[in-house]
Amino acid sequence: MINYYDWAEHQSKMHSNKVAITDYSLNKKISYKELNLSSCKIANFLQNMGIGHSDRVAILSKNHSIFFELQFACSKIGSIMVPLNWRLTVNELAFILNDCEPSLLIVDDCFKTTGDQLRSLIPNMIMQFFNSDDKPSEFQENIKNSPSNFKQVSLTLDDLIMIMYTSGTTGHPKGAEINHKMQLFNAVNLSGIANLTSKTKQLVILPLFHTGGINCYANPVLHQGGEIIIMREFDPMHALKAINSDEFAITHLFAVPAPLQFMMQHPDFETTDFNRLVNVGVGGAPCAEIIIKTWQSKGIDVIQGWGMTETSPAGIFLAAEDSLNKIGSAGKAVLHTAIKIIDKNMKPVEPNQVGELLIKGPNVTPGYWKNEKATRESFHEGWLRTGDLAKFDKDGFVFIVDREKDMYISGGENVYPAEVENILYQLDEIAELAVIGVPDKKWGETGKLFVVLKKNKELPEEKIITHCINKLAKFKIPSEIVYVSELPRNATGKVLKRTLKEITEKNV
């Protein structure tokens, strides 16, 4: 019996000797046959440990093929993979592990200190180490010595394949339940939008513990029988080098705005050959127009999208043919998906009015792991409340305005930091920036701007204010400007505005 959800088994028969995964750091290539064989061995090993249907297996690792080997192993026996964010503190990781209660935690040797600390906090948890540089390790030796046969189980598309914990930018992270149906529809949707085929070669630069790394477009590429080239960690020089290489022949790239920004600010950007790139996808946060236009100037289709961990993640995408005439738009709902934008009274808004974005479809999570309260609060009549503020234009294209929690009210007027940031990125001296709302006795709240300047550049406050006066309404202009050496970011590159607010509060 071969179950329909077993992508690795299918591709091992369809594209047996074709390269599925290339490890950029190790210069190692893994065929679909080898990928499936390793998954079968892991499935056997897990079952022999007594791990089966609905049991969780957590992994703490830098980017490596093991993410996909473990994922497909879990899909064969009905277990649930839990990828862990390695940038979290030990206490934050312990919270997640206590929440999902994994039968096994697999830890990259480079996080041995973290693993040992977790073992002391959760003494009954079974843990095994592996080496991402493919040196001998406990887990790899166990898999090497395991047979490839395992007991088949009968699953449906509603069975869970993964629990992905939200980034935890507010409060404790929640475990979004990811089922086979969500992954399948995400693969179908993104394959059409991004033109993914068996000839696709995608450079994977986002962390694989994040939905943007593993599902945009890595899993869909493997679903199509293409090849993914995995970087252990993002580095702008090496990313540009890989794109420029005839050996890798990269056709696709997906990122959040920050890596695209860092790459275009690197000296090698101007001399990199982008002719093989079919398109570049960007999502995860509002993207400044200067980033989109700079990549488009290289003759590249930039397709912007919107999604969440809870939407697997593709929810809205901009078709390549609209990338020039709808710059800044996230696009329209992906196939088999419905969206709407509502006001405070849960009524649909008119075009160009801002409201909360809601989404419904087979790509949406059924809920949060062991958290009925969060599940109830996140849904309204079957629609997922995203917490993102958006608007439709007259043609029905969606523009993401900002996160609801990032908006602030100054003198009774709503201010969306993403709009202010987009205007300020027009100043060439700025490398990075972020705007937050801070308390103000007169206006209730005003904007505080954090600026990182490019190397050897100067930018006086007067020039920033003058630029804002010419481009923005007065209530949107930041009242305070702070120059910093860097901005706090999470593992995918998103600016942690909560951290900026905490720093501001401590200094008051």
C-alpha positions as CSV (number, residue, x, y, z in Angstrom):
1,M,0.0,0.0,0.0
2,I,1.3,3.4,-1.0
3,N,-0.6,6.3,0.5
4,Y,-1.4,9.3,-1.6
5,Y,0.2,11.7,0.8
6,D,3.6,10.1,0.6
7,W,5.4,12.5,-1.8
8,A,8.8,11.1,-1.1
9,E,7.7,7.6,-2.2
10,H,6.0,8.9,-5.3
11,Q,9.0,11.0,-6.4
12,S,11.4,8.2,-5.7
13,K,9.6,6.2,-8.4
14,M,9.0,9.1,-10.8
15,H,12.4,10.8,-10.5
16,S,14.6,8.1,-8.8
17,N,18.1,9.4,-9.6
18,K,17.2,13.1,-9.9
19,V,18.6,15.4,-7.3
20,A,16.0,16.4,-4.7
21,I,18.2,18.3,-2.3
22,T,21.6,20.0,-2.5
23,D,23.3,21.0,0.7
24,Y,25.1,24.2,-0.2
25,S,27.4,24.1,2.8
26,L,28.5,20.5,2.4
27,N,28.2,20.5,-1.4
28,K,26.3,17.3,-1.0
29,K,23.5,16.1,-3.3
30,I,20.6,13.8,-2.3
31,S,18.5,12.0,-4.9
32,Y,14.8,11.4,-4.5
33,K,15.7,7.7,-4.1
34,E,18.1,8.5,-1.3
35,L,15.6,11.0,0.3
36,N,12.9,8.4,0.4
37,L,15.2,5.6,1.7
38,S,16.4,7.8,4.5
39,S,12.8,8.6,5.4
40,C,11.9,5.0,5.4
41,K,14.8,4.2,7.8
42,I,13.7,7.0,10.1
43,A,10.1,5.8,10.0
44,N,11.4,2.3,11.0
45,F,13.5,3.7,13.8
46,L,10.7,5.8,15.2
47,Q,8.3,2.9,15.2
48,N,10.8,0.7,17.0
49,M,10.9,3.4,19.7
50,G,7.2,3.1,20.0
51,I,6.5,6.4,18.2
52,G,3.4,6.2,16.0
53,H,0.2,8.0,15.1
54,S,-0.2,11.5,16.5
55,D,3.1,11.2,18.6
56,R,5.3,14.3,18.3
57,V,8.9,14.4,17.2
58,A,10.6,17.7,17.7
59,I,13.8,18.9,15.9
60,L,16.2,21.7,16.8
61,S,18.6,22.2,13.9
62,K,20.1,24.6,11.4
63,N,18.9,24.1,7.8
64,H,19.6,20.6,6.7
65,S,18.0,17.8,4.6
66,I,17.0,16.1,7.9
67,F,14.0,18.4,8.0
68,F,12.6,16.8,4.9
69,E,13.8,13.3,5.8
70,L,12.0,13.6,9.2
71,Q,8.9,15.2,7.7
72,F,8.4,12.4,5.2
73,A,9.1,9.8,7.8
74,C,6.4,11.3,10.0
75,S,4.0,11.3,7.0
76,K,4.6,7.6,6.5
77,I,3.7,6.6,10.1
78,G,1.3,9.3,11.1
79,S,3.5,11.1,13.5
80,I,3.7,14.9,13.9
81,M,6.9,16.9,13.3
82,V,7.6,19.9,15.5
83,P,10.3,22.2,14.1
84,L,11.9,24.5,16.8
85,N,13.1,28.0,16.4
86,W,16.8,27.9,17.4
87,R,16.9,31.6,18.2
88,L,14.6,31.2,21.2
89,T,15.9,31.1,24.7
90,V,16.1,27.8,26.6
91,N,13.1,28.8,28.7
92,E,11.0,29.6,25.6
93,L,12.0,26.2,24.0
94,A,11.1,24.5,27.2
95,F,7.7,26.0,27.2
96,I,7.1,24.7,23.6
97,L,8.4,21.2,24.5
98,N,6.2,21.0,27.6
99,D,3.3,22.1,25.5
100,C,3.7,19.6,22.7
101,E,5.3,16.8,24.8
102,P,7.4,15.2,22.1
103,S,8.3,11.5,22.2
104,L,11.7,12.4,20.9
105,L,13.8,15.6,20.5
106,I,16.5,15.6,17.8
107,V,19.2,18.2,18.4
108,D,21.9,19.5,16.0
109,D,25.3,19.1,17.6
110,C,25.9,22.8,17.3
111,F,23.2,23.3,19.9
112,K,24.6,20.8,22.3
113,T,24.7,23.3,25.2
114,T,21.1,24.2,24.6
115,G,20.2,20.5,24.4
116,D,22.0,19.8,27.7
117,Q,20.1,22.7,29.4
118,L,16.8,21.4,28.1
119,R,17.6,18.0,29.4
120,S,18.1,19.4,32.8
121,L,14.8,21.3,32.6
122,I,12.8,18.3,31.2
123,P,14.7,15.3,32.5
124,N,12.2,12.7,31.2
125,M,12.4,13.8,27.6
126,I,14.2,11.5,25.2
127,M,16.8,13.3,23.2
128,Q,19.3,12.3,20.5
129,F,22.0,14.4,18.8
130,F,22.9,14.5,15.2
131,N,25.6,16.4,13.3
132,S,24.6,18.8,10.5
133,D,28.1,18.5,9.0
134,D,27.4,14.7,8.6
135,K,30.1,13.7,11.1
136,P,29.2,10.5,13.0
137,S,26.5,11.1,15.6
138,E,24.1,9.0,17.8
139,F,21.0,9.7,15.6
140,Q,22.7,9.2,12.3
141,E,24.3,5.9,13.4
142,N,20.9,4.7,14.6
143,I,19.3,5.5,11.2
144,K,22.2,4.0,9.3
145,N,21.7,0.7,11.0
146,S,17.9,0.7,10.7
147,P,16.1,-1.3,8.0
148,S,13.9,0.5,5.5
149,N,10.7,-1.4,6.2
150,F,8.0,0.0,8.4
151,K,4.4,-0.6,9.2
152,Q,2.1,1.3,6.9
153,V,-0.7,3.3,8.5
154,S,-3.9,4.6,7.0
155,L,-4.2,8.4,7.1
156,T,-6.5,11.1,5.8
157,L,-5.8,14.6,4.7
158,D,-7.1,15.9,8.0
159,D,-4.4,14.1,10.0
160,L,-1.7,16.4,11.3
161,I,1.8,16.3,9.8
162,M,3.3,19.3,11.8
163,I,2.8,21.7,14.7
164,M,4.5,25.0,13.9
165,Y,4.8,27.4,16.8
166,T,4.2,31.0,16.1
167,S,7.1,33.3,16.5
168,G,5.9,34.5,19.9
169,T,6.3,38.2,19.2
170,T,3.4,38.7,21.7
171,G,3.1,36.4,24.7
172,H,3.7,32.7,24.6
173,P,3.9,31.1,21.2
174,K,0.9,29.0,20.0
175,G,1.2,25.7,18.2
176,A,-0.6,26.0,14.8
177,E,-1.8,22.6,13.7
178,I,-0.7,21.8,10.1
179,N,-2.5,18.9,8.4
180,H,-1.8,17.1,5.1
181,K,-4.6,19.0,3.4
182,M,-3.0,22.3,4.2
183,Q,0.3,21.2,2.8
184,L,-1.3,19.8,-0.3
185,F,-3.3,22.9,-1.2
186,N,-0.2,25.1,-0.5
187,A,1.8,23.0,-2.9
188,V,-1.0,23.2,-5.6
189,N,-1.5,26.9,-5.1
190,L,2.2,28.0,-5.1
191,S,3.2,25.7,-8.0
192,G,0.7,27.5,-10.2
193,I,1.5,31.0,-9.0
194,A,5.3,30.7,-8.9
195,N,5.6,28.4,-12.0
196,L,7.2,25.6,-10.1
197,T,7.9,22.4,-12.1
198,S,10.2,19.4,-12.0
199,K,12.9,21.7,-13.6
200,T,12.7,24.2,-10.7
201,K,15.8,24.8,-8.7
202,Q,15.1,26.9,-5.7
203,L,17.6,28.5,-3.3
204,V,16.3,28.1,0.2
205,I,17.6,30.9,2.5
206,L,14.9,31.2,5.1
207,P,15.1,28.9,8.2
208,L,13.3,25.6,7.7
209,F,11.7,25.8,11.2
210,H,9.7,28.7,9.7
211,T,6.7,28.2,7.4
212,G,8.3,30.6,4.9
213,G,11.4,28.4,4.7
214,I,9.8,24.9,4.5
215,N,6.7,25.9,2.5
216,C,7.8,28.8,0.3
217,Y,8.6,27.1,-1.9
218,A,10.7,24.1,-0.6
219,N,7.8,21.6,0.0
220,P,5.9,22.6,-3.2
221,V,9.2,22.2,-5.2
222,L,9.6,18.6,-3.8
223,H,6.0,18.0,-4.5
224,Q,6.7,18.9,-8.2
225,G,9.9,16.8,-8.4
226,G,12.2,19.8,-8.5
227,E,15.4,20.6,-6.6
228,I,16.0,22.7,-3.6
229,I,19.5,24.1,-2.7
230,I,19.6,24.6,1.1
231,M,21.8,27.2,2.8
232,R,22.6,26.5,6.4
233,E,22.1,30.1,7.3
234,F,21.4,33.2,5.1
235,D,24.4,35.2,4.0
236,P,24.0,37.8,1.3
237,M,27.4,37.2,-0.4
238,H,26.9,33.4,-0.6
239,A,23.3,33.8,-1.7
240,L,24.4,36.0,-4.6
241,K,27.2,33.7,-5.4
242,A,24.8,30.7,-5.6
243,I,22.5,32.7,-7.9
244,N,25.4,33.6,-10.1
245,S,26.7,30.0,-10.3
246,D,26.2,27.9,-13.4
247,E,26.5,24.8,-11.2
248,F,23.4,25.6,-9.2
249,A,21.4,27.3,-12.0
250,I,18.9,28.8,-9.5
251,T,15.5,29.5,-11.0
252,H,13.5,30.5,-7.9
253,L,14.1,32.5,-4.7
254,F,11.7,33.3,-1.9
255,A,12.4,35.6,1.0
256,V,11.0,38.1,3.5
257,P,12.0,41.7,2.7
258,A,15.1,41.9,4.8
259,P,17.3,39.3,3.0
260,L,16.3,40.9,-0.4
261,Q,17.3,44.3,1.1
262,F,20.6,43.0,2.4
263,M,21.4,41.3,-1.0
264,M,20.7,44.4,-3.0
265,Q,22.9,46.5,-0.6
266,H,25.8,44.0,-1.1
267,P,28.6,45.1,-3.6
268,D,28.1,41.9,-5.6
269,F,24.5,42.6,-6.4
270,E,25.3,44.8,-9.4
271,T,27.5,42.1,-11.0
272,T,25.3,39.1,-10.3
273,D,23.8,37.4,-13.3
274,F,20.0,37.0,-12.6
275,N,19.0,35.8,-16.0
276,R,18.2,32.3,-14.9
277,L,15.8,33.5,-12.2
278,V,12.2,32.8,-13.2
279,N,10.9,35.0,-10.4
280,V,11.6,36.1,-6.8
281,G,8.8,35.8,-4.2
282,V,8.5,38.0,-1.2
283,G,6.2,37.9,1.8
284,G,6.1,37.8,5.5
285,A,5.9,41.6,6.0
286,P,5.0,44.7,4.1
287,C,7.8,45.2,1.5
288,A,9.1,48.6,0.7
289,E,8.6,49.6,-2.9
290,I,12.3,50.4,-3.3
291,I,13.1,46.8,-2.7
292,I,10.6,45.5,-5.3
293,K,11.7,48.1,-7.9
294,T,15.4,47.5,-7.4
295,W,14.9,43.7,-8.0
296,Q,12.6,44.5,-10.9
297,S,15.3,46.7,-12.4
298,K,17.3,43.5,-12.9
299,G,14.6,42.2,-15.2
300,I,13.1,39.9,-12.5
301,D,9.4,39.2,-11.9
302,V,8.9,40.0,-8.2
303,I,5.7,38.3,-7.0
304,Q,4.6,39.6,-3.6
305,G,2.3,37.6,-1.4
306,W,0.7,37.4,2.0
307,G,0.4,34.5,4.3
308,M,0.7,33.2,7.9
309,T,1.8,30.0,9.6
310,E,-1.9,29.4,10.1
311,T,-2.6,29.5,6.3
312,S,0.1,27.0,5.3
313,P,1.2,29.9,4.4
314,A,0.0,31.0,1.0
315,G,-3.2,33.0,1.3
316,I,-2.9,35.9,-1.2
317,F,-0.4,36.3,-4.1
318,L,0.2,38.7,-6.9
319,A,0.5,37.2,-10.3
320,A,3.7,37.9,-12.1
321,E,1.9,39.8,-14.9
322,D,0.6,42.3,-12.3
323,S,3.9,42.8,-10.6
324,L,4.6,46.1,-12.4
325,N,1.2,47.7,-12.5
326,K,0.3,46.7,-8.9
327,I,3.5,47.4,-7.0
328,G,2.9,47.1,-3.3
329,S,-0.1,44.8,-3.6
330,A,-0.2,41.4,-2.1
331,G,-2.5,40.3,-4.9
332,K,-5.7,38.3,-4.7
333,A,-6.7,35.2,-2.9
334,V,-5.1,32.0,-4.0
335,L,-7.1,29.2,-5.6
336,H,-9.7,27.4,-3.4
337,T,-9.5,30.3,-0.8
338,A,-11.8,33.0,0.2
339,I,-10.9,36.3,1.8
340,K,-12.8,39.4,3.1
341,I,-11.9,42.6,4.8
342,I,-14.2,43.7,7.7
343,D,-14.7,46.8,9.9
344,K,-15.1,46.8,13.7
345,N,-18.8,45.7,13.3
346,M,-17.7,42.7,11.2
347,K,-19.2,44.3,8.1
348,P,-17.4,44.2,4.7
349,V,-15.5,47.5,4.0
350,E,-15.8,49.5,0.8
351,P,-12.8,49.8,-1.6
352,N,-9.8,51.7,-0.2
353,Q,-11.2,51.4,3.3
354,V,-8.9,49.8,5.9
355,G,-10.2,46.8,7.9
356,E,-9.1,43.4,9.3
357,L,-8.3,40.7,6.8
358,L,-10.2,37.4,7.3
359,I,-9.5,34.1,5.4
360,K,-11.2,30.8,4.9
361,G,-10.3,27.6,3.0
362,P,-8.7,24.2,3.0
363,N,-5.3,25.8,3.5
364,V,-6.3,27.2,6.9
365,T,-5.3,25.6,10.2
366,P,-8.0,23.7,12.1
367,G,-6.8,25.3,15.3
368,Y,-4.1,25.6,17.9
369,W,-2.6,22.6,19.8
370,K,-4.2,22.1,23.2
371,N,-5.5,25.7,23.1
372,E,-9.2,25.8,22.6
373,K,-9.4,29.4,23.9
374,A,-7.0,30.7,21.3
375,T,-8.8,28.7,18.6
376,R,-12.2,30.1,19.5
377,E,-10.8,33.7,19.7
378,S,-9.1,33.3,16.3
379,F,-12.1,32.3,14.3
380,H,-15.4,34.1,13.5
381,E,-18.1,32.0,11.8
382,G,-15.5,29.7,10.2
383,W,-13.2,32.6,9.1
384,L,-9.7,33.0,10.5
385,R,-9.1,36.5,11.9
386,T,-5.6,37.4,10.8
387,G,-4.9,40.5,12.8
388,D,-3.6,42.1,9.6
389,L,-5.0,45.4,8.4
390,A,-5.7,45.6,4.7
391,K,-7.7,47.2,2.0
392,F,-9.0,46.4,-1.5
393,D,-8.4,48.7,-4.4
394,K,-11.1,49.3,-7.1
395,D,-9.8,46.3,-9.0
396,G,-10.1,43.9,-6.1
397,F,-6.3,43.8,-5.4
398,V,-5.4,43.5,-1.7
399,F,-2.9,45.9,-0.1
400,I,-1.6,44.9,3.4
401,V,-1.5,48.1,5.4
402,D,0.1,46.8,8.6
403,R,-0.3,44.5,11.6
404,E,-3.2,45.7,13.8
405,K,-0.9,45.6,16.8
406,D,1.7,47.8,15.1
407,M,-0.8,50.6,14.2
408,Y,-1.0,53.5,16.6
409,I,-3.4,56.5,17.0
410,S,-1.9,60.0,17.0
411,G,-4.4,62.9,17.6
412,G,-7.3,60.6,16.8
413,E,-5.8,59.6,13.4
414,N,-4.7,56.0,12.6
415,V,-1.0,55.8,11.7
416,Y,0.4,52.7,9.9
417,P,4.2,52.4,10.5
418,A,4.6,50.4,7.3
419,E,3.4,53.4,5.2
420,V,5.9,55.7,7.0
421,E,8.7,53.2,6.6
422,N,8.0,52.9,2.9
423,I,8.4,56.6,2.4
424,L,11.6,56.8,4.4
425,Y,13.2,54.0,2.5
426,Q,13.4,56.5,-0.4
427,L,16.3,58.1,1.4
428,D,19.4,56.4,0.0
429,E,21.5,56.9,3.2
430,I,19.2,54.5,5.1
431,A,20.1,50.8,5.4
432,E,17.4,49.7,7.8
433,L,14.6,51.4,9.8
434,A,11.6,50.8,11.9
435,V,8.8,53.0,13.2
436,I,6.8,52.3,16.4
437,G,4.2,54.2,18.3
438,V,5.1,55.6,21.7
439,P,3.0,57.4,24.4
440,D,2.6,61.2,24.1
441,K,0.9,63.5,26.6
442,K,-0.5,65.8,23.9
443,W,-1.4,63.5,21.0
444,G,-1.9,60.2,22.8
445,E,0.8,58.5,20.7
446,T,3.4,59.6,18.2
447,G,6.0,57.9,16.0
448,K,9.5,57.0,17.1
449,L,11.9,56.2,14.2
450,F,14.9,53.9,14.6
451,V,17.5,54.3,11.8
452,V,20.5,52.3,10.7
453,L,22.6,54.2,8.2
454,K,24.6,52.7,5.4
455,K,28.4,52.4,5.9
456,N,30.1,55.8,5.7
457,K,26.8,57.6,5.2
458,E,25.5,60.6,7.2
459,L,21.8,61.7,7.4
460,P,20.9,64.6,9.7
461,E,17.5,64.6,11.3
462,E,16.6,67.8,9.4
463,K,16.8,66.0,6.1
464,I,14.6,63.1,7.4
465,I,11.9,65.6,8.7
466,T,12.0,67.6,5.5
467,H,11.5,64.4,3.4
468,C,8.6,63.4,5.6
469,I,7.0,66.9,5.4
470,N,7.0,66.6,1.6
471,K,5.6,63.1,1.5
472,L,3.4,62.6,4.6
473,A,0.6,64.2,6.6
474,K,1.9,66.0,9.7
475,F,0.4,63.5,12.2
476,K,2.4,60.7,10.5
477,I,5.8,62.3,10.9
478,P,7.9,60.7,13.6
479,S,8.5,63.0,16.6
480,E,11.6,61.2,17.7
481,I,14.6,59.9,15.7
482,V,17.1,57.4,17.1
483,Y,20.2,56.3,15.2
484,V,21.2,52.7,16.0
485,S,23.8,50.2,14.7
486,E,21.3,47.4,14.1
487,L,17.7,46.5,14.6
488,P,16.5,43.5,16.6
489,R,15.2,40.8,14.3
490,N,13.8,37.3,14.5
491,A,15.2,34.3,12.7
492,T,13.5,35.1,9.4
493,G,14.6,38.7,9.4
494,K,11.4,40.4,10.7
495,V,12.1,43.4,12.9
496,L,11.0,42.8,16.5
497,K,9.1,45.9,17.2
498,R,8.1,44.5,20.6
499,T,11.7,44.6,21.6
500,L,12.0,48.2,20.4
501,K,9.0,49.2,22.5
502,E,10.5,47.4,25.5
503,I,13.8,49.3,25.1
504,T,11.9,52.6,24.8
505,E,9.9,51.8,28.0
506,K,13.0,51.0,30.0
507,N,14.7,54.3,29.0
508,V,11.7,56.5,29.9
